[in-house]
Amino acid sequence: MANSKISELLGNKAEYLLDYSSPAIDKSTLHLPGPDHLDRVWKESNRSNRVLGSLQQLLGHGRLGNTGYCNIFPVDQGIEHSAGASFAINPIYFDPENIIKLAVEAGCNGVASTFGVLGIMSRKYAHKIPFIVKINHNEFLSLPNTFDQTLFGSVKDAWNMGAVGIGATIYWGSAESRKQLKEISEAFEYAHELGMLTILWCYTRNNGFKVDGVDYHTSADLTGQANHLGVTIQADIIKQKLPTNNGGYLATKHGKTSPLVYSALTTDHPIDLCRYQVLNCYSGRVGLINSGGESKGASDLADAVETAVINKRAGGMGLILGRKAFQRPMSEGVDMLGKIMDVYTDESITIA
């Protein structure tokens, strides 16, 4: 039986999420997270000993160290969402040290942020918590806004500051996606040459993904394909938003799909929708971490725990949550991240 606090936070969804058994993709066909993840998945891959060492640094650190699960604290919102929109509610996070302190105090596996944030504190903290440098961003100060990503620095710079890995975003489906694909494929290749791990923010962006008033940007089928493209360029971990619906391909009538995606491989249950994302990450060989999403206030803790339960029971590797934690007092942010990690250390919460 799950931790009583977790059940309490899930409220009337507790039975729906904790007792669910998936009739779709059989869990026995998936490569699930565990302490032996590197030996089972990466030992015979083309990843070098240096990359394996970086993966071990990340997966071996913090409260979830050596469980196979991963909780990363990401703060790059000040670029795309603006620093004011992100930090005005809690101005201490204009100071990069407080971003890293929150990750350290919460016992996260690592902290992901910008060249500026991690670079200015690298000598003090790079040896205390694994750094992941987000190398590209979309900035919304330019008019008109575009769905594009721009490199803000070099892979070598991230390596020099002691980072174990780099992260990047590709806006799959946008007009600029093929440029981003080329840039990030090359960046990931060079990062692997230097012995760094790679994480891809696999997001979809196109106004055409909104059909008849329904937004399919987070449909299981479109995000699943985004994940499949991400692992194709050899991302070591995929970051994806939790699915909110399905049938994006059917609505947009572009690309190709199969009726079996909807009749055999998914149901309308959130765990099955997320499991389809895992399936597209080479059946879980490449870990899926779902994002925590925007802060909505009072419901943030319950929402975050729900996302963690769905991710874990679907076969995912963990959560990457920022705004819900840093847009509140630091002690509350630390507590929230701790509650999320409780989900992954609770042995009664198993794969559905």
N, C-alpha and C positions, 0 to 999 in steps of 0.2 A: 504494500500500500504506500502511495506517495506521501512524502512529508506533508503533515497537516496544513502547514502554512501555504504550500504550493496548491493544495486542493482548495484552500480557502480563497486564495487569490484567483483561481480559475472560476470560482463560484458555480453557477449553474451549467458551466461548460466542462466541469471536472470529469464527469462520467463520459461525456461525449468524446473528450480528448484522451483521457487516461486509460479507458477500457476498450478503446477501438481496436479492432483487428482487421487489417487491410485485406480485401478480397482481390486487389489488383496485382501489383508487382510483388512477387513473393520475396520476402526478406532474405531467404536463403540464397538468392541470386545476386545480392548486393555485397560489396566490399565495405564492411562497417568499420567505424572508428574503433580503435582499441590501442592498448599500450604498445602493440607490435606493428603499428601502422607502417612505419618506415621499412621494416623487414618484409612485410607482406606485399607492399605496393611499390616501393621505390628502389629496393635493393638491386633489382635486375633491370632497372630502367636506364636511360642514357644520362640521368642526373649524376654529376660528379660527386666524389667524396666531400668536396667543399659544400656543394648544395645540400647534400644529406646532413652535413653538420649544421648548416643554417636552419634547415627544417627541424632538426632535433633541438636546437636552441629555442626555437619558437614553441614547439610542442612540449618541450621539457620544462618550460618556465611557468612560474605562478601557481595559483591554487589548483588549476587543472593540469599541471605538469604531469606528463607520462600517462595520461588517461586516454589519449587519442583525441580528446576534445579540445576546443580552442575558443577563447574569449578575447577578442582584440578590441581595444579602445581607440576609435577613429575620430579625429577632429580635423577635417579639412573644410568644414562648412563656411568658414570665414571668407573663402574665395568666391564660391558660386553664390552662396546665400547672403553674402556681405557680412563683415565683422559685426556691424551694428545689429543686424537681424539675428545673428547667432549669439553674441555675447552681451548685449545690452542688459538682458535680464539677469546676468551674473557676471559683472565686469572683471572679476578676478581672472577669467579665462582669456582676457586680452594678453595676459602674461603667460608665455609658453611654459614656464616651469610648473604652473598649476595644472596644465593639461597632463604633463608627464607624472606629476605627483599623484593625481587621481588614479592613473593607471597602475602606478606602483602600489599605492595604498590598498587598492581593490584586489591586488593579486592577479592582474590580467596577464595573459600569455605575452602580449606585446602592445605597443602603442603605434598607431599609424597616423602620420600627419605630414605637413608640408616641409619642403626644404628649409624654410625659414624657422619654423617652430622647432624642429629637431636639430637643425644645425646650430642654433644659438645656445642650446643646452647640451650638445653632444658630449663634451668632455666630462660633464658631471654625471650623465645618466646612461650613455650608450653601453656601458658595461654592467648596468644594473637592471635593465629591462630591454628586451629585443626591440629595435627600431625598424619600422617599415616606412619608407619614404614614398609618399604619393607623388608621382613625377609629373602628372598632367592634371589640368583642371579646366573647367568652363567658368569664365568670369563674366558676370552680368553687368559690368559697368559700361561696356560698349553698347552703343545703339546702332542698329537694332540688335536685340539679343539673337544669338544663333545657337543651335545644338551642336557645338563643336568643343573639342578638347585641345589644349595647347600645352606642349612640354614646357615646364617651368625650370628645368635644370637637367643635368646629365646623370646617367647611371653611375659614372665614375665618382661624381660628387657624393652621391648617396653611399657608395662603398667607402670613400675616404672618411666620412663621418662615423663609420662603424656600424652602419645599418646591416641587418641580416637579410633584408629583402626590399623589394620595391613593389609598389602597387600602382595600378593605372586603370583608367576608365576607357571603355569603348562604348559609344552610343550606337549600338546595332540598329540598323534601319534608317539612320539619319543620312542626309545627303553627303556628309563628311566621313561616314563610317569607314570607307575603304582607305582613306588617308590615315585615319587613326589605326586601322588594322595594320598597315605597313609600318607606321612609326612604332607601335607597341610590340609587334612581332620582333622587330630588330632590337628594341630595348630589352625584351625578355631574353633574347639570344645572348646579348652581351652580359646581362645580369647573371645568367647561368655560367657564362665563361668565367666571371669573377667569383663564382661560388655563392651567389645570392639566390634566395627563393623569390617567387613571383606570385602576386595576387592580382586577379583581374576583377574589377567592378564591371559586371556584365549587364549593362542597362540597355533597355530599348527606348528609342526616341524617334517618333514620327507622328505628326498630327493625323496621318492616315490610320493610325492604330486606335483612333476614337471613331466608333461607328454607331450611328443611331442613338447617341447619348450614352453609350457604354464605352468605358476606357479599358482597352485590352493591353495596355503597356505592361501590366503585371499578370497577364494570362499565363497559365501553366505551359501551354504549347509554345508561345512566343518566347517566354523567358527560358524554357527548356532548350529551345534551339539556340538562343544566345549563349547559354552555358556550353552547348556542344561546340559552338564556334570558339569559345574561350579555351576549352581544353585542347582544341586543335592547335592553337598557337603555344601550347605547352605551359599554360598557367599551372602552378602547383596547388593553388587554392582558388576557388571561385566564390566571389561575393555576389549575392543576388537578393532582390527583394522577395518577400514571401508572396506566393501567388494569391490573387484575390478572386480570380475567375478562370474560365477556360474558353476555348473556341475562338481564339484570336485569328487563326488562319481561316476558319470558316467565315468569320465576319468580314475580314479584309479581302478575301478571295484573291490573295496573291501568294506566291510560293507554292509549296506542295506539302501535303500531309497525308495521313491515312485515317480511315474511319476507326481503325483499331486503337488509335491514340485515345479516343473518346469512349469507346465501348469496352475495351479490354485493359488498357494501361492506366486509366484514371477513373475516379468517381468524382462526385461533387464534395467529398470530404476534404478538408484542408490538409490532412496528413497525406492523402493520396496525391493531391495536387503538388505538394512539396516533393513527394517521392518521385514524381515524374522529372522534377528538376535534378534530383540526385541521379536518376537513371541516365540523364544526358551528360552527367559528369563521369562518363565511362563507368557506369554502374557503381559509383561511389569511390572508385579508385582515386579520383581527385576530390578532395574534401569540399563540401558545400557549406559555406557560412552565410546565413541569412542576415539581412540588415534590420536594425531595430526601428527605423523610420522616425518620423518627426515627433516632437514632443506635443502631447495633447493635454498635459496637465495632470489632473487627479488620477486618470486611468493609466498613466504611463507604466507603473510597476506591474499591474495586472496584464497589460498588453505585452510587456516585455517577457514575462514568464510564460504567457500563452504562446508567443512566438518561439521561445526556447523549447517548449514541450513539443510543438509541431515539428520543429527542425530535428530534434533528437529522435522522435518516434518515426520520422520519415526516413532516417538514416543519414542525416546531416552531421557535420563536424562541429558546429557551434554557432555563436552569434557575434556580430560586430555592431556594437551599439554606442552611439555618441551623444546626440542631442538630448535624449531622455535622461542621461546621466549628468551632463555638464550644465544643463539649463535648470539647475536646482542647487541648493547648498552642497558643498563637497561631501559632507558626512552622509547626506541622503543619496548622493550619487554612488558613493562607495557601497552603501547598503543595497542599492538596487542591483549593482553589478554582482554583489555577493549572492543575492536571491536568484539571479540568473544562473550563476555557477552551481547553486544548490540543485538545480534541475539536472545538470550534467553529472553531478556526483551521486545523485539518488539512484541506487541500483535497481529500485523497484520500477522506475520509469524506463521501460524497455522499448525495443523496436516493435512497431505495430505489425 
